[in-house]
């Protein structure tokens, strides 16, 4: 199994038999996000080597997590799209609406939809309300992968069970910051964690703090870099 990460939270999971994409949008800065709000011409195109998806998972409707043109490029007749209703309405490409607490199995891949939100009081504004977004736990080829989506440090992380690989946001403001993400690692205790949705946060600082305080390994990926799992 190989996983690749692209900013902010775009992840490809590629196995011998399946290609799964999570949060398909390629935005590395606040400038990218702001430009996305003013549609000019066609959306972003993908680098070479992206195959069409068996499964596309979308955590929520914000433009740095779902780009309709990218989703279209990744979609084939076989593709299944799972996303909250607001995200499906945004892309208008069909799919199945999901909410936290649901569990689905497709072609040998188990997908659990889990909570993702910014707790009240943890930020000056609540950008991600409870019930509006989801995270995902995938069980594939005997491994459990957690993609947290945009979330703060939440109690529901205690209910995730064993996690082999976790993708956690560390950027602060809209999501957990580094210190909160380190606390999340302590709670989840994944074997490996990959930082994402970093904004201006330093992933090396996150790596040093996690590996000093826990037994979890941190893999800091460059955009498009693969981690063999």
Backbone bond lengths (Angstrom), bond angles and torsions (degrees), N, CA, C in turn:
res aa  C-N    CA-C-N  psi(-1)  N-CA   C-N-CA  omega(-1)  CA-C   N-CA-C  phi
1 X - - - 1.456 - - 1.531 109.17 -
2 X 1.345 115.77 135.13 1.458 120.78 175.53 1.519 109.19 -122.40
3 X 1.320 115.85 140.00 1.466 120.55 174.51 1.521 108.01 -122.34
4 X 1.324 115.28 142.10 1.463 121.41 176.11 1.520 108.53 -126.16
5 X 1.326 115.71 147.93 1.459 120.98 179.32 1.519 109.61 -121.96
6 X 1.338 114.91 139.63 1.459 122.81 172.22 1.530 107.65 -131.18
7 X 1.334 117.92 146.52 1.473 120.02 179.69 1.535 110.62 -63.07
8 X 1.371 120.13 145.26 1.448 121.40 -4.98 1.531 111.52 -84.33
9 X 1.322 115.32 -44.12 1.471 119.56 -171.11 1.524 111.94 -135.74
10 X 1.319 115.90 25.83 1.461 123.34 -177.01 1.530 108.33 -82.33
11 X 1.316 116.62 118.47 1.462 121.98 -176.56 1.528 109.79 -126.09
12 X 1.314 115.59 134.07 1.461 121.93 171.24 1.519 108.71 -108.05
13 X 1.320 116.81 129.43 1.462 122.73 173.83 1.525 106.36 -113.60
14 X 1.313 116.15 118.10 1.468 120.23 -175.81 1.523 109.11 -122.48
15 X 1.322 115.19 121.01 1.466 121.20 175.73 1.520 107.95 -114.57
16 X 1.315 115.85 -176.95 1.461 119.77 179.38 1.530 111.15 -61.71
17 X 1.341 116.65 -31.14 1.458 120.37 -172.37 1.528 114.95 -115.75
18 X 1.332 118.68 -11.63 1.456 120.46 -172.03 1.525 112.28 -139.41
19 X 1.340 114.79 151.68 1.466 121.62 168.85 1.525 107.19 -124.95
20 X 1.330 115.72 122.94 1.461 122.28 -179.95 1.524 107.89 -120.44
21 X 1.328 116.48 135.64 1.459 121.44 174.52 1.523 109.21 -119.53
22 X 1.318 115.46 138.69 1.458 121.97 177.94 1.527 108.73 -122.13
23 X 1.315 116.13 131.41 1.470 123.94 178.00 1.529 112.72 51.17
24 X 1.341 116.61 64.36 1.465 120.82 -174.59 1.527 113.36 -76.29
25 X 1.305 115.35 92.16 1.467 123.45 172.47 1.518 106.59 -157.74
26 X 1.315 117.73 141.28 1.464 120.52 -176.85 1.519 108.90 -115.65
27 X 1.335 114.95 97.26 1.458 121.18 -178.78 1.519 109.29 -140.59
28 X 1.307 116.57 121.10 1.440 119.69 -175.89 1.507 115.64 -105.55
29 X 1.353 117.63 1.22 1.459 118.88 -175.67 1.521 110.14 -154.08
30 X 1.327 115.66 165.58 1.455 120.54 174.54 1.530 110.28 -62.68
31 X 1.325 117.48 -32.31 1.461 120.30 177.11 1.517 111.27 -61.02
32 X 1.341 116.67 -41.93 1.459 120.37 176.63 1.522 111.01 -59.34
33 X 1.333 116.03 -43.34 1.464 120.64 -178.54 1.526 110.25 -63.45
34 X 1.334 116.67 -46.31 1.461 119.99 -179.07 1.526 111.35 -64.39
35 X 1.336 117.26 -39.94 1.463 119.59 178.13 1.517 111.75 -63.86
36 X 1.337 116.77 -31.21 1.464 120.33 -179.17 1.523 111.83 -66.47
37 X 1.329 117.27 -21.82 1.462 120.76 -179.39 1.526 112.12 -77.01
38 X 1.340 115.87 -11.84 1.462 120.19 178.39 1.520 107.23 -117.92
39 X 1.355 118.65 91.17 1.453 120.05 -174.62 1.529 111.68 -64.73
40 X 1.318 116.62 123.28 1.467 121.76 177.00 1.517 106.79 -130.65
41 X 1.342 116.55 112.89 1.458 119.60 -179.07 1.513 112.05 64.09
42 X 1.312 115.99 -151.19 1.461 121.09 -177.55 1.520 110.42 -83.63
43 X 1.333 115.27 161.40 1.462 121.16 178.59 1.520 112.17 -75.92
44 X 1.321 114.24 -172.20 1.455 120.20 -176.29 1.518 111.75 -69.33
45 X 1.352 116.14 144.02 1.444 119.70 172.76 1.518 110.21 -98.49
46 X 1.337 113.34 158.79 1.457 120.32 -175.58 1.519 111.20 -89.45
47 X 1.327 117.69 153.42 1.462 119.92 171.30 1.527 110.05 -64.06
48 X 1.320 115.93 166.82 1.453 120.51 177.43 1.531 110.46 -64.70
49 X 1.340 115.94 152.11 1.461 119.93 171.55 1.511 115.02 96.76
50 X 1.334 118.62 2.47 1.456 120.41 176.57 1.527 109.08 -85.55
51 X 1.344 116.33 122.19 1.452 119.71 174.39 1.516 110.58 -88.00
52 X 1.321 116.56 160.83 1.454 118.85 175.73 1.524 110.07 -68.22
53 X 1.307 114.76 155.52 1.468 121.06 -168.76 1.520 112.33 -89.44
54 X 1.324 114.46 146.36 1.458 120.11 162.08 1.529 109.06 -82.43
55 X 1.336 115.40 -34.83 1.455 121.13 -174.98 1.521 109.67 -145.20
56 X 1.333 117.05 132.22 1.453 122.82 173.31 1.521 108.28 -120.57
57 X 1.328 116.45 127.71 1.452 122.97 -179.83 1.524 108.53 -116.57
58 X 1.325 116.85 130.14 1.458 121.73 -178.33 1.522 108.35 -124.29
59 X 1.336 116.46 124.05 1.465 120.16 -174.21 1.523 112.61 -78.41
60 X 1.345 117.35 -34.46 1.464 120.61 179.02 1.519 109.45 -169.38
61 X 1.322 115.87 178.45 1.453 121.84 -165.79 1.524 115.31 -88.83
62 X 1.309 120.72 -3.09 1.459 121.32 -177.62 1.535 110.88 -64.86
63 X 1.329 115.86 147.64 1.462 121.07 -169.18 1.518 114.43 -66.73
64 X 1.337 117.25 -20.43 1.464 118.50 176.85 1.532 111.53 -85.20
65 X 1.344 117.04 7.18 1.465 120.93 177.84 1.515 113.27 -127.14
66 X 1.318 116.95 -13.85 1.469 119.37 175.30 1.519 109.44 -149.72
67 X 1.317 115.48 122.15 1.458 123.80 177.16 1.530 106.73 -118.24
68 X 1.318 115.96 115.87 1.465 120.36 -173.60 1.521 111.97 -57.44
69 X 1.336 117.69 -40.27 1.460 120.19 -178.45 1.524 111.81 -67.62
70 X 1.325 116.77 -37.21 1.461 119.59 176.75 1.524 110.23 -68.30
71 X 1.324 116.83 -42.63 1.470 119.46 177.55 1.524 110.15 -58.81
72 X 1.329 117.08 -41.78 1.459 120.47 179.23 1.529 110.90 -61.11
73 X 1.325 116.50 -42.06 1.464 119.46 -179.54 1.521 112.53 -65.35
74 X 1.323 116.43 -28.30 1.465 120.68 -177.58 1.526 113.15 -89.96
75 X 1.326 116.84 -8.51 1.456 120.69 -171.26 1.524 111.38 -95.35
76 X 1.329 115.12 133.70 1.458 123.04 172.62 1.521 107.90 -125.36
77 X 1.311 116.60 179.88 1.463 120.47 -178.83 1.526 111.66 -59.41
78 X 1.339 116.72 -33.22 1.469 121.72 -177.27 1.524 113.09 -78.21
79 X 1.337 118.17 -14.85 1.461 121.84 -167.84 1.524 112.14 -70.04
80 X 1.338 115.07 134.56 1.459 122.36 173.13 1.522 108.02 -106.63
81 X 1.331 117.04 130.38 1.458 122.08 178.59 1.520 108.75 -113.19
82 X 1.339 116.20 126.66 1.460 122.46 175.97 1.523 108.35 -118.49
83 X 1.320 116.69 127.85 1.466 120.31 -176.46 1.519 109.47 -165.86
84 X 1.343 117.48 156.81 1.467 119.38 169.98 1.529 110.70 -58.18
85 X 1.326 116.28 154.38 1.459 120.96 -174.32 1.529 112.38 -56.68
86 X 1.324 117.81 -38.77 1.461 120.30 -178.21 1.532 111.03 -62.96
87 X 1.325 117.07 -34.31 1.466 120.92 177.43 1.518 110.83 -70.98
88 X 1.338 117.41 -41.50 1.461 120.35 178.32 1.520 111.26 -62.32
89 X 1.319 116.04 -39.07 1.461 119.78 178.62 1.532 110.72 -64.39
90 X 1.328 116.45 -33.45 1.460 120.62 -178.54 1.520 111.72 -69.56
91 X 1.333 117.01 -41.12 1.467 119.12 -175.25 1.524 112.61 -87.46
92 X 1.336 117.94 -25.51 1.475 122.78 177.76 1.525 112.24 52.74
93 X 1.311 116.52 43.50 1.467 121.07 -179.99 1.528 111.78 -123.15
94 X 1.313 116.28 18.37 1.458 119.38 -177.15 1.514 110.84 82.57
95 X 1.320 116.30 -170.40 1.452 121.16 -179.78 1.513 111.32 122.97
96 X 1.302 115.00 -179.67 1.465 122.14 -176.98 1.519 109.52 -117.75
97 X 1.311 117.04 125.34 1.465 121.41 179.78 1.515 110.23 -75.06
98 X 1.338 115.81 135.37 1.466 120.85 -178.94 1.518 109.91 -132.31
99 X 1.327 115.33 159.19 1.458 122.45 175.84 1.525 108.55 -137.21
100 X 1.323 115.99 163.10 1.467 120.82 178.78 1.519 109.57 -59.97
101 X 1.340 114.94 138.87 1.455 121.31 -179.64 1.518 113.15 103.99
102 X 1.332 116.91 -16.04 1.455 120.07 178.13 1.523 110.88 -83.77
103 X 1.338 115.06 156.33 1.459 122.01 177.62 1.524 107.82 -139.93
104 X 1.328 116.47 133.67 1.460 122.14 -176.07 1.522 108.47 -135.60
105 X 1.329 117.37 144.79 1.458 121.17 173.49 1.518 108.59 -120.58
106 X 1.339 115.63 127.39 1.455 122.07 -179.17 1.516 109.45 -132.03
107 X 1.311 117.32 116.73 1.461 122.82 175.65 1.518 112.52 49.97
108 X 1.331 115.72 44.32 1.454 119.90 176.29 1.511 114.88 85.29
109 X 1.337 118.65 -0.96 1.456 122.21 176.45 1.526 108.13 -104.93
110 X 1.321 116.61 124.14 1.463 120.94 175.95 1.525 108.88 -95.09
111 X 1.323 115.68 131.00 1.461 121.01 -179.34 1.517 108.93 -123.51
112 X 1.315 116.08 122.18 1.459 121.22 174.32 1.529 108.42 -108.58
113 X 1.312 116.37 129.11 1.457 121.46 173.94 1.526 108.30 -89.51
114 X 1.323 117.02 124.93 1.464 121.55 -176.12 1.526 109.51 -123.43
115 X 1.318 115.87 166.48 1.459 120.22 -176.68 1.526 112.11 -68.34
116 X 1.326 115.05 145.59 1.465 123.57 172.79 1.524 106.38 -148.96
117 X 1.332 116.61 117.68 1.461 120.17 -179.58 1.518 109.42 -164.86
118 X 1.328 114.97 165.06 1.454 121.63 176.08 1.523 107.83 -98.87
119 X 1.331 118.76 112.89 1.467 120.20 -177.82 1.517 112.26 -59.19
120 X 1.314 116.34 144.06 1.464 121.02 176.04 1.523 110.00 -58.26
121 X 1.331 115.63 136.06 1.459 120.22 176.49 1.505 113.81 90.85
122 X 1.360 118.44 -12.73 1.457 119.18 -178.68 1.523 112.47 -86.32
123 X 1.318 117.35 -13.85 1.456 122.61 178.58 1.525 108.74 -140.73
124 X 1.320 116.61 163.82 1.465 119.51 178.02 1.522 111.46 -67.32
125 X 1.353 115.63 -26.80 1.457 120.55 175.23 1.522 108.28 -135.78
126 X 1.328 115.91 148.05 1.464 120.23 177.23 1.528 108.12 -95.27
127 X 1.319 116.09 102.74 1.456 120.75 -176.75 1.522 111.99 -83.68
128 X 1.317 116.77 -24.17 1.462 121.16 -176.46 1.524 108.46 -129.19
129 X 1.324 115.41 101.11 1.457 120.75 -175.81 1.525 110.77 -81.02
130 X 1.320 115.65 148.69 1.458 120.79 178.89 1.525 109.18 -61.66
131 X 1.325 115.62 131.30 1.447 121.33 -179.92 1.511 114.17 94.87
132 X 1.344 117.33 -12.66 1.465 121.28 -177.78 1.528 112.01 -92.64
133 X 1.328 117.11 -27.67 1.460 122.82 -175.97 1.536 109.39 -123.78
134 X 1.316 116.16 167.64 1.460 121.14 173.73 1.517 109.63 -138.32
135 X 1.344 115.31 159.93 1.445 122.67 162.63 1.523 106.43 -110.57
136 X 1.331 116.51 175.38 1.459 120.06 -177.22 1.530 110.98 -133.00
137 X 1.324 115.94 138.67 1.456 121.76 166.33 1.520 107.27 -115.45
138 X 1.329 116.04 119.09 1.454 121.63 179.24 1.525 109.27 -106.14
139 X 1.312 115.87 134.39 1.461 120.70 171.00 1.521 107.37 -112.88
140 X 1.334 115.02 111.27 1.459 120.69 -175.50 1.518 108.55 -142.27
141 X 1.327 115.73 131.97 1.472 122.41 -179.46 1.519 111.47 52.58
142 X 1.323 115.98 38.20 1.459 120.50 176.32 1.518 114.90 78.87
143 X 1.327 118.05 4.40 1.461 122.20 179.32 1.523 110.32 -112.53
144 X 1.333 115.92 149.22 1.462 121.05 177.99 1.528 109.74 -114.66
145 X 1.325 115.07 119.31 1.462 122.54 -177.90 1.529 108.84 -112.81
146 X 1.307 115.91 134.67 1.472 122.14 179.33 1.512 109.34 -115.90
147 X 1.333 116.38 121.25 1.460 122.56 172.21 1.512 106.11 -110.46
148 X 1.332 116.56 113.08 1.461 120.93 -169.36 1.520 113.91 -78.03
149 X 1.353 118.13 -12.92 1.458 118.61 -173.31 1.524 110.30 62.85
150 X 1.321 116.49 -153.64 1.470 120.73 176.40 1.523 107.93 -94.32
151 X 1.310 116.42 108.66 1.458 119.67 -176.57 1.518 110.81 -144.87
152 X 1.319 114.63 156.08 1.447 120.99 166.32 1.521 108.80 -89.84
153 X 1.311 115.60 -172.08 1.463 121.80 175.56 1.527 106.90 -79.75
154 X 1.344 116.94 112.61 1.463 120.44 -171.44 1.532 110.94 -125.79
155 X 1.322 115.76 152.34 1.463 121.99 -177.56 1.527 112.14 -63.20
156 X 1.326 116.87 -29.96 1.472 119.99 -177.32 1.526 112.58 -63.05
157 X 1.325 118.30 -15.98 1.467 120.37 176.65 1.520 111.59 -62.28
158 X 1.322 117.22 -23.86 1.469 120.92 179.45 1.526 112.03 -69.51
159 X 1.328 116.84 -13.38 1.466 121.38 -175.30 1.517 113.32 -102.24
160 X 1.333 118.00 7.01 1.460 120.75 -173.37 1.521 113.59 -73.87
161 X 1.316 118.36 -25.01 1.458 120.64 -174.75 1.519 111.20 77.67
162 X 1.319 115.83 -166.03 1.465 120.50 -176.95 1.523 110.96 -64.70
163 X 1.334 116.44 133.10 1.465 122.79 177.83 1.528 108.33 -128.38
164 X 1.329 115.77 125.78 1.469 120.18 176.65 1.527 112.12 -82.96
165 X 1.333 116.55 -41.16 1.462 121.05 -177.18 1.523 108.76 -138.99
166 X 1.339 116.54 126.49 1.462 121.31 -179.80 1.522 110.15 -120.12
167 X 1.320 116.26 135.76 1.462 122.91 170.06 1.517 107.04 -104.72
168 X 1.347 116.52 114.88 1.454 121.34 -174.21 1.525 111.05 -122.38
169 X 1.343 118.01 135.66 1.465 120.99 174.87 1.522 110.44 -74.75
170 X 1.343 116.29 144.95 1.467 119.85 -178.48 1.524 112.67 -131.86
171 X 1.331 118.71 3.42 1.467 121.44 -167.58 1.507 116.95 -73.89
172 X 1.348 117.72 -18.14 1.454 118.85 -176.68 1.522 111.99 77.16
173 X 1.308 116.13 177.29 1.468 125.49 -179.77 1.517 111.75 63.89
174 X 1.342 118.80 -67.44 1.461 121.63 -179.36 1.532 111.84 -91.46
175 X 1.317 117.42 -17.08 1.467 123.07 -173.66 1.535 108.50 -143.26
176 X 1.319 115.28 -168.60 1.463 119.78 170.59 1.524 110.42 -57.71
177 X 1.337 116.06 147.23 1.454 119.79 167.63 1.525 108.04 -93.55
178 X 1.317 116.93 -174.08 1.468 120.09 -175.71 1.517 111.66 -60.11
179 X 1.335 117.16 -48.04 1.467 119.93 -177.35 1.528 111.34 -61.39
180 X 1.339 116.42 -41.73 1.462 119.70 179.04 1.523 111.31 -67.60
181 X 1.329 117.02 -38.52 1.461 120.48 178.84 1.525 111.27 -65.31
182 X 1.330 116.79 -34.72 1.471 119.87 174.91 1.527 109.56 -63.46
183 X 1.323 117.63 -42.24 1.469 120.66 176.62 1.524 110.56 -62.53
184 X 1.335 117.09 -37.58 1.464 120.34 177.11 1.534 110.73 -62.12
185 X 1.326 116.21 -40.57 1.467 119.67 177.78 1.525 110.40 -61.66
186 X 1.324 116.63 -41.02 1.465 119.99 178.29 1.522 111.02 -60.52
187 X 1.334 116.53 -38.87 1.465 120.98 -179.15 1.521 111.21 -72.32
188 X 1.332 116.71 -47.51 1.468 121.43 -173.08 1.523 111.75 -79.10
189 X 1.325 116.23 -35.87 1.469 123.30 -178.31 1.530 112.85 53.24
190 X 1.338 117.63 53.24 1.463 119.44 177.25 1.527 110.67 -73.04
191 X 1.314 116.94 158.31 1.466 119.84 175.71 1.530 110.43 -67.06
192 X 1.342 116.10 -41.84 1.464 122.12 -179.36 1.514 108.70 -136.93
193 X 1.326 116.33 145.01 1.465 120.44 175.05 1.520 109.06 -130.86
194 X 1.332 115.51 141.72 1.460 122.94 175.37 1.528 107.63 -117.05
195 X 1.330 119.26 122.60 1.467 120.31 177.05 1.526 110.77 -74.44
196 X 1.335 115.99 144.41 1.464 121.52 177.63 1.527 108.29 -144.37
197 X 1.332 117.02 -179.64 1.468 122.57 -179.75 1.528 109.26 42.55
198 X 1.335 115.42 59.33 1.459 120.95 -168.58 1.526 114.04 -88.39
199 X 1.350 117.15 -25.25 1.466 119.46 -173.67 1.531 108.78 48.53
200 X 1.336 119.04 -119.16 1.463 120.28 -178.47 1.529 112.91 -100.74
201 X 1.327 117.29 5.93 1.466 120.00 179.77 1.526 110.45 -70.10
202 X 1.307 116.06 149.72 1.462 122.59 -176.98 1.532 109.25 -93.08
203 X 1.331 118.98 110.72 1.463 120.18 -179.28 1.521 113.22 -65.67
204 X 1.333 117.00 -25.70 1.468 119.75 178.16 1.530 109.63 -68.45
205 X 1.326 116.94 -39.75 1.466 120.33 175.89 1.528 109.99 -60.92
206 X 1.326 116.49 -43.59 1.468 120.93 176.83 1.524 110.63 -59.32
207 X 1.319 116.98 -46.56 1.464 121.54 179.97 1.527 111.40 -58.66
208 X 1.319 115.73 -45.83 1.467 119.61 -178.64 1.526 111.34 -63.75
209 X 1.315 117.47 -41.72 1.462 120.59 -179.14 1.525 111.31 -67.90
210 X 1.319 116.83 -43.51 1.471 120.22 -179.52 1.525 110.86 -63.77
211 X 1.322 116.48 -47.10 1.468 119.42 -174.67 1.520 112.17 -74.84
212 X 1.336 117.34 -18.13 1.462 120.92 173.88 1.519 111.04 -79.01
213 X 1.351 116.71 -35.13 1.459 120.90 -170.86 1.532 114.37 -103.82
214 X 1.340 117.38 -11.17 1.462 120.02 -177.70 1.527 109.33 -140.33
215 X 1.315 115.31 176.50 1.468 120.75 176.11 1.531 111.75 -96.45
216 X 1.330 117.42 5.19 1.460 122.10 -179.81 1.522 111.08 -75.51
217 X 1.328 115.92 138.95 1.459 121.69 175.45 1.524 108.71 -89.12
218 X 1.330 117.25 138.63 1.462 122.12 177.45 1.527 109.37 -109.75
219 X 1.326 115.99 127.56 1.466 121.72 174.19 1.520 108.31 -110.10
220 X 1.322 116.67 112.21 1.468 121.65 177.51 1.518 106.50 -91.67
221 X 1.333 115.96 110.83 1.456 120.92 -176.45 1.525 111.28 -96.33
222 X 1.317 115.89 141.62 1.453 120.97 168.66 1.527 107.99 -79.98
223 X 1.334 117.83 156.00 1.471 118.68 179.38 1.523 112.39 -52.51
224 X 1.328 116.31 124.17 1.450 121.79 179.52 1.509 115.27 85.29
225 X 1.330 117.41 -4.87 1.459 120.12 -179.36 1.521 110.13 -73.87
226 X 1.338 115.12 142.62 1.469 120.63 -177.38 1.514 111.05 -99.37
227 X 1.309 115.19 143.76 1.454 123.25 172.28 1.521 106.83 -116.25
228 X 1.332 117.09 118.43 1.461 121.24 177.40 1.500 108.73 -84.27
229 X 1.309 114.51 129.99 1.465 119.57 -169.20 1.510 109.97 -126.21
